[in-house]
Amino acid sequence: MRFPILALVVLAACTEETPSEPPHELQVEDTTSCGGGPDSNLVGQSVDVLAAMTFPGPVRVIRPGMLITQEYNTKRMNLDVDAKGIITRVWCG
C-alpha cells in the first residue's frame, strides 16, 4: 500500500510549475484621445445634455452601482454620473 502513495508523491514532485503571468502594467489615463478629461465642460451638467450632442467615438454613461467591462478603449468617452443625473467625471478608456 505504501508504494502507490510514494509513487504519487514522487510524481507530484516532478510536475512542472507554470510561471504566473506577469502583472499587468497600469494604463495611464489618456484624456485627450476621446475628447474628454477632468477639465471637460460636461462636468457638473445634467446627463440630459448628451441627447443633443454628437461625439466622434463611443460614449458610455456610468451610473452609480453599474457594472462595466474592463477592456480599455482609447476612443471611448466614459461619463460618471451621480444619483441625481449630474456628470461628475469624464475620462477615456
Chimera marker file (.cmm) of the C-alpha trace (Angstrom):
<marker_set name="trace">
<marker id="1" x="0.000" y="0.000" z="0.000" r="1" g="1" b="0" radius="0.5"/>
<marker id="2" x="2.936" y="2.325" z="0.621" r="1" g="1" b="0" radius="0.5"/>
<marker id="3" x="4.292" y="2.005" z="-2.906" r="1" g="1" b="0" radius="0.5"/>
<marker id="4" x="1.313" y="3.637" z="-4.726" r="1" g="1" b="0" radius="0.5"/>
<marker id="5" x="1.273" y="6.539" z="-2.272" r="1" g="1" b="0" radius="0.5"/>
<marker id="6" x="5.020" y="7.002" z="-2.585" r="1" g="1" b="0" radius="0.5"/>
<marker id="7" x="4.740" y="6.880" z="-6.373" r="1" g="1" b="0" radius="0.5"/>
<marker id="8" x="2.082" y="9.613" z="-6.317" r="1" g="1" b="0" radius="0.5"/>
<marker id="9" x="4.241" y="11.813" z="-4.093" r="1" g="1" b="0" radius="0.5"/>
<marker id="10" x="7.245" y="11.371" z="-6.379" r="1" g="1" b="0" radius="0.5"/>
<marker id="11" x="5.162" y="12.100" z="-9.493" r="1" g="1" b="0" radius="0.5"/>
<marker id="12" x="3.660" y="15.181" z="-7.906" r="1" g="1" b="0" radius="0.5"/>
<marker id="13" x="7.141" y="16.480" z="-7.134" r="1" g="1" b="0" radius="0.5"/>
<marker id="14" x="8.133" y="16.044" z="-10.800" r="1" g="1" b="0" radius="0.5"/>
<marker id="15" x="5.370" y="18.173" z="-12.260" r="1" g="1" b="0" radius="0.5"/>
<marker id="16" x="6.416" y="21.409" z="-13.842" r="1" g="1" b="0" radius="0.5"/>
<marker id="17" x="5.216" y="24.540" z="-12.146" r="1" g="1" b="0" radius="0.5"/>
<marker id="18" x="3.843" y="27.016" z="-14.640" r="1" g="1" b="0" radius="0.5"/>
<marker id="19" x="5.075" y="30.547" z="-14.068" r="1" g="1" b="0" radius="0.5"/>
<marker id="20" x="2.437" y="33.015" z="-13.058" r="1" g="1" b="0" radius="0.5"/>
<marker id="21" x="1.511" y="35.737" z="-15.510" r="1" g="1" b="0" radius="0.5"/>
<marker id="22" x="3.478" y="38.952" z="-15.141" r="1" g="1" b="0" radius="0.5"/>
<marker id="23" x="1.479" y="41.745" z="-13.515" r="1" g="1" b="0" radius="0.5"/>
<marker id="24" x="-0.440" y="43.926" z="-15.916" r="1" g="1" b="0" radius="0.5"/>
<marker id="25" x="1.067" y="47.325" z="-16.476" r="1" g="1" b="0" radius="0.5"/>
<marker id="26" x="-1.047" y="50.200" z="-15.300" r="1" g="1" b="0" radius="0.5"/>
<marker id="27" x="-2.688" y="52.139" z="-18.082" r="1" g="1" b="0" radius="0.5"/>
<marker id="28" x="-2.052" y="55.860" z="-17.940" r="1" g="1" b="0" radius="0.5"/>
<marker id="29" x="-5.346" y="57.647" z="-18.325" r="1" g="1" b="0" radius="0.5"/>
<marker id="30" x="-5.370" y="59.362" z="-21.710" r="1" g="1" b="0" radius="0.5"/>
<marker id="31" x="-7.845" y="62.231" z="-21.549" r="1" g="1" b="0" radius="0.5"/>
<marker id="32" x="-7.201" y="63.662" z="-24.995" r="1" g="1" b="0" radius="0.5"/>
<marker id="33" x="-7.794" y="60.780" z="-27.413" r="1" g="1" b="0" radius="0.5"/>
<marker id="34" x="-11.550" y="60.669" z="-26.842" r="1" g="1" b="0" radius="0.5"/>
<marker id="35" x="-12.135" y="64.389" z="-26.328" r="1" g="1" b="0" radius="0.5"/>
<marker id="36" x="-12.746" y="64.141" z="-22.588" r="1" g="1" b="0" radius="0.5"/>
<marker id="37" x="-10.797" y="64.848" z="-19.479" r="1" g="1" b="0" radius="0.5"/>
<marker id="38" x="-11.037" y="66.292" z="-15.999" r="1" g="1" b="0" radius="0.5"/>
<marker id="39" x="-11.391" y="69.815" z="-17.393" r="1" g="1" b="0" radius="0.5"/>
<marker id="40" x="-14.265" y="68.842" z="-19.672" r="1" g="1" b="0" radius="0.5"/>
<marker id="41" x="-17.152" y="71.305" z="-19.833" r="1" g="1" b="0" radius="0.5"/>
<marker id="42" x="-19.585" y="68.401" z="-19.287" r="1" g="1" b="0" radius="0.5"/>
<marker id="43" x="-18.678" y="68.003" z="-15.604" r="1" g="1" b="0" radius="0.5"/>
<marker id="44" x="-21.439" y="69.474" z="-13.450" r="1" g="1" b="0" radius="0.5"/>
<marker id="45" x="-24.084" y="69.314" z="-16.182" r="1" g="1" b="0" radius="0.5"/>
<marker id="46" x="-27.118" y="67.062" z="-16.356" r="1" g="1" b="0" radius="0.5"/>
<marker id="47" x="-26.797" y="63.828" z="-18.330" r="1" g="1" b="0" radius="0.5"/>
<marker id="48" x="-29.767" y="65.073" z="-20.399" r="1" g="1" b="0" radius="0.5"/>
<marker id="49" x="-27.482" y="67.448" z="-22.350" r="1" g="1" b="0" radius="0.5"/>
<marker id="50" x="-25.940" y="64.436" z="-24.097" r="1" g="1" b="0" radius="0.5"/>
<marker id="51" x="-29.080" y="63.846" z="-26.162" r="1" g="1" b="0" radius="0.5"/>
<marker id="52" x="-28.387" y="66.964" z="-28.249" r="1" g="1" b="0" radius="0.5"/>
<marker id="53" x="-24.671" y="66.267" z="-28.701" r="1" g="1" b="0" radius="0.5"/>
<marker id="54" x="-22.633" y="64.173" z="-31.127" r="1" g="1" b="0" radius="0.5"/>
<marker id="55" x="-19.300" y="62.576" z="-30.303" r="1" g="1" b="0" radius="0.5"/>
<marker id="56" x="-16.518" y="61.258" z="-32.568" r="1" g="1" b="0" radius="0.5"/>
<marker id="57" x="-16.439" y="57.870" z="-30.827" r="1" g="1" b="0" radius="0.5"/>
<marker id="58" x="-18.437" y="55.671" z="-28.479" r="1" g="1" b="0" radius="0.5"/>
<marker id="59" x="-19.777" y="57.130" z="-25.236" r="1" g="1" b="0" radius="0.5"/>
<marker id="60" x="-20.552" y="55.171" z="-22.071" r="1" g="1" b="0" radius="0.5"/>
<marker id="61" x="-22.646" y="56.672" z="-19.259" r="1" g="1" b="0" radius="0.5"/>
<marker id="62" x="-21.748" y="55.017" z="-15.954" r="1" g="1" b="0" radius="0.5"/>
<marker id="63" x="-24.361" y="55.321" z="-13.235" r="1" g="1" b="0" radius="0.5"/>
<marker id="64" x="-23.796" y="54.535" z="-9.512" r="1" g="1" b="0" radius="0.5"/>
<marker id="65" x="-23.516" y="50.793" z="-8.873" r="1" g="1" b="0" radius="0.5"/>
<marker id="66" x="-23.485" y="49.957" z="-12.583" r="1" g="1" b="0" radius="0.5"/>
<marker id="67" x="-21.252" y="47.068" z="-13.664" r="1" g="1" b="0" radius="0.5"/>
<marker id="68" x="-18.928" y="47.883" z="-16.540" r="1" g="1" b="0" radius="0.5"/>
<marker id="69" x="-16.485" y="45.920" z="-18.665" r="1" g="1" b="0" radius="0.5"/>
<marker id="70" x="-12.779" y="46.442" z="-18.031" r="1" g="1" b="0" radius="0.5"/>
<marker id="71" x="-11.438" y="46.481" z="-21.590" r="1" g="1" b="0" radius="0.5"/>
<marker id="72" x="-9.513" y="49.622" z="-22.463" r="1" g="1" b="0" radius="0.5"/>
<marker id="73" x="-10.724" y="51.589" z="-25.493" r="1" g="1" b="0" radius="0.5"/>
<marker id="74" x="-8.848" y="54.848" z="-26.107" r="1" g="1" b="0" radius="0.5"/>
<marker id="75" x="-11.618" y="56.132" z="-28.373" r="1" g="1" b="0" radius="0.5"/>
<marker id="76" x="-14.431" y="55.649" z="-25.823" r="1" g="1" b="0" radius="0.5"/>
<marker id="77" x="-15.553" y="58.528" z="-23.618" r="1" g="1" b="0" radius="0.5"/>
<marker id="78" x="-16.795" y="57.444" z="-20.194" r="1" g="1" b="0" radius="0.5"/>
<marker id="79" x="-19.074" y="59.705" z="-18.204" r="1" g="1" b="0" radius="0.5"/>
<marker id="80" x="-19.512" y="59.051" z="-14.488" r="1" g="1" b="0" radius="0.5"/>
<marker id="81" x="-22.944" y="60.222" z="-13.349" r="1" g="1" b="0" radius="0.5"/>
<marker id="82" x="-24.175" y="60.612" z="-9.768" r="1" g="1" b="0" radius="0.5"/>
<marker id="83" x="-27.562" y="59.511" z="-8.420" r="1" g="1" b="0" radius="0.5"/>
<marker id="84" x="-29.108" y="62.870" z="-9.409" r="1" g="1" b="0" radius="0.5"/>
<marker id="85" x="-28.028" y="62.515" z="-13.047" r="1" g="1" b="0" radius="0.5"/>
<marker id="86" x="-25.174" y="65.037" z="-12.855" r="1" g="1" b="0" radius="0.5"/>
<marker id="87" x="-21.925" y="64.261" z="-14.712" r="1" g="1" b="0" radius="0.5"/>
<marker id="88" x="-19.120" y="64.057" z="-12.142" r="1" g="1" b="0" radius="0.5"/>
<marker id="89" x="-16.193" y="62.822" z="-14.243" r="1" g="1" b="0" radius="0.5"/>
<marker id="90" x="-15.260" y="62.480" z="-17.900" r="1" g="1" b="0" radius="0.5"/>
<marker id="91" x="-12.499" y="60.052" z="-18.868" r="1" g="1" b="0" radius="0.5"/>
<marker id="92" x="-11.258" y="57.960" z="-21.768" r="1" g="1" b="0" radius="0.5"/>
<marker id="93" x="-10.908" y="54.210" z="-21.747" r="1" g="1" b="0" radius="0.5"/>
<link id1="1" id2="2" r="1" g="1" b="0" radius="0.2"/>
<link id1="2" id2="3" r="1" g="1" b="0" radius="0.2"/>
<link id1="3" id2="4" r="1" g="1" b="0" radius="0.2"/>
<link id1="4" id2="5" r="1" g="1" b="0" radius="0.2"/>
<link id1="5" id2="6" r="1" g="1" b="0" radius="0.2"/>
<link id1="6" id2="7" r="1" g="1" b="0" radius="0.2"/>
<link id1="7" id2="8" r="1" g="1" b="0" radius="0.2"/>
<link id1="8" id2="9" r="1" g="1" b="0" radius="0.2"/>
<link id1="9" id2="10" r="1" g="1" b="0" radius="0.2"/>
<link id1="10" id2="11" r="1" g="1" b="0" radius="0.2"/>
<link id1="11" id2="12" r="1" g="1" b="0" radius="0.2"/>
<link id1="12" id2="13" r="1" g="1" b="0" radius="0.2"/>
<link id1="13" id2="14" r="1" g="1" b="0" radius="0.2"/>
<link id1="14" id2="15" r="1" g="1" b="0" radius="0.2"/>
<link id1="15" id2="16" r="1" g="1" b="0" radius="0.2"/>
<link id1="16" id2="17" r="1" g="1" b="0" radius="0.2"/>
<link id1="17" id2="18" r="1" g="1" b="0" radius="0.2"/>
<link id1="18" id2="19" r="1" g="1" b="0" radius="0.2"/>
<link id1="19" id2="20" r="1" g="1" b="0" radius="0.2"/>
<link id1="20" id2="21" r="1" g="1" b="0" radius="0.2"/>
<link id1="21" id2="22" r="1" g="1" b="0" radius="0.2"/>
<link id1="22" id2="23" r="1" g="1" b="0" radius="0.2"/>
<link id1="23" id2="24" r="1" g="1" b="0" radius="0.2"/>
<link id1="24" id2="25" r="1" g="1" b="0" radius="0.2"/>
<link id1="25" id2="26" r="1" g="1" b="0" radius="0.2"/>
<link id1="26" id2="27" r="1" g="1" b="0" radius="0.2"/>
<link id1="27" id2="28" r="1" g="1" b="0" radius="0.2"/>
<link id1="28" id2="29" r="1" g="1" b="0" radius="0.2"/>
<link id1="29" id2="30" r="1" g="1" b="0" radius="0.2"/>
<link id1="30" id2="31" r="1" g="1" b="0" radius="0.2"/>
<link id1="31" id2="32" r="1" g="1" b="0" radius="0.2"/>
<link id1="32" id2="33" r="1" g="1" b="0" radius="0.2"/>
<link id1="33" id2="34" r="1" g="1" b="0" radius="0.2"/>
<link id1="34" id2="35" r="1" g="1" b="0" radius="0.2"/>
<link id1="35" id2="36" r="1" g="1" b="0" radius="0.2"/>
<link id1="36" id2="37" r="1" g="1" b="0" radius="0.2"/>
<link id1="37" id2="38" r="1" g="1" b="0" radius="0.2"/>
<link id1="38" id2="39" r="1" g="1" b="0" radius="0.2"/>
<link id1="39" id2="40" r="1" g="1" b="0" radius="0.2"/>
<link id1="40" id2="41" r="1" g="1" b="0" radius="0.2"/>
<link id1="41" id2="42" r="1" g="1" b="0" radius="0.2"/>
<link id1="42" id2="43" r="1" g="1" b="0" radius="0.2"/>
<link id1="43" id2="44" r="1" g="1" b="0" radius="0.2"/>
<link id1="44" id2="45" r="1" g="1" b="0" radius="0.2"/>
<link id1="45" id2="46" r="1" g="1" b="0" radius="0.2"/>
<link id1="46" id2="47" r="1" g="1" b="0" radius="0.2"/>
<link id1="47" id2="48" r="1" g="1" b="0" radius="0.2"/>
<link id1="48" id2="49" r="1" g="1" b="0" radius="0.2"/>
<link id1="49" id2="50" r="1" g="1" b="0" radius="0.2"/>
<link id1="50" id2="51" r="1" g="1" b="0" radius="0.2"/>
<link id1="51" id2="52" r="1" g="1" b="0" radius="0.2"/>
<link id1="52" id2="53" r="1" g="1" b="0" radius="0.2"/>
<link id1="53" id2="54" r="1" g="1" b="0" radius="0.2"/>
<link id1="54" id2="55" r="1" g="1" b="0" radius="0.2"/>
<link id1="55" id2="56" r="1" g="1" b="0" radius="0.2"/>
<link id1="56" id2="57" r="1" g="1" b="0" radius="0.2"/>
<link id1="57" id2="58" r="1" g="1" b="0" radius="0.2"/>
<link id1="58" id2="59" r="1" g="1" b="0" radius="0.2"/>
<link id1="59" id2="60" r="1" g="1" b="0" radius="0.2"/>
<link id1="60" id2="61" r="1" g="1" b="0" radius="0.2"/>
<link id1="61" id2="62" r="1" g="1" b="0" radius="0.2"/>
<link id1="62" id2="63" r="1" g="1" b="0" radius="0.2"/>
<link id1="63" id2="64" r="1" g="1" b="0" radius="0.2"/>
<link id1="64" id2="65" r="1" g="1" b="0" radius="0.2"/>
<link id1="65" id2="66" r="1" g="1" b="0" radius="0.2"/>
<link id1="66" id2="67" r="1" g="1" b="0" radius="0.2"/>
<link id1="67" id2="68" r="1" g="1" b="0" radius="0.2"/>
<link id1="68" id2="69" r="1" g="1" b="0" radius="0.2"/>
<link id1="69" id2="70" r="1" g="1" b="0" radius="0.2"/>
<link id1="70" id2="71" r="1" g="1" b="0" radius="0.2"/>
<link id1="71" id2="72" r="1" g="1" b="0" radius="0.2"/>
<link id1="72" id2="73" r="1" g="1" b="0" radius="0.2"/>
<link id1="73" id2="74" r="1" g="1" b="0" radius="0.2"/>
<link id1="74" id2="75" r="1" g="1" b="0" radius="0.2"/>
<link id1="75" id2="76" r="1" g="1" b="0" radius="0.2"/>
<link id1="76" id2="77" r="1" g="1" b="0" radius="0.2"/>
<link id1="77" id2="78" r="1" g="1" b="0" radius="0.2"/>
<link id1="78" id2="79" r="1" g="1" b="0" radius="0.2"/>
<link id1="79" id2="80" r="1" g="1" b="0" radius="0.2"/>
<link id1="80" id2="81" r="1" g="1" b="0" radius="0.2"/>
<link id1="81" id2="82" r="1" g="1" b="0" radius="0.2"/>
<link id1="82" id2="83" r="1" g="1" b="0" radius="0.2"/>
<link id1="83" id2="84" r="1" g="1" b="0" radius="0.2"/>
<link id1="84" id2="85" r="1" g="1" b="0" radius="0.2"/>
<link id1="85" id2="86" r="1" g="1" b="0" radius="0.2"/>
<link id1="86" id2="87" r="1" g="1" b="0" radius="0.2"/>
<link id1="87" id2="88" r="1" g="1" b="0" radius="0.2"/>
<link id1="88" id2="89" r="1" g="1" b="0" radius="0.2"/>
<link id1="89" id2="90" r="1" g="1" b="0" radius="0.2"/>
<link id1="90" id2="91" r="1" g="1" b="0" radius="0.2"/>
<link id1="91" id2="92" r="1" g="1" b="0" radius="0.2"/>
<link id1="92" id2="93" r="1" g="1" b="0" radius="0.2"/>
</marker_set>
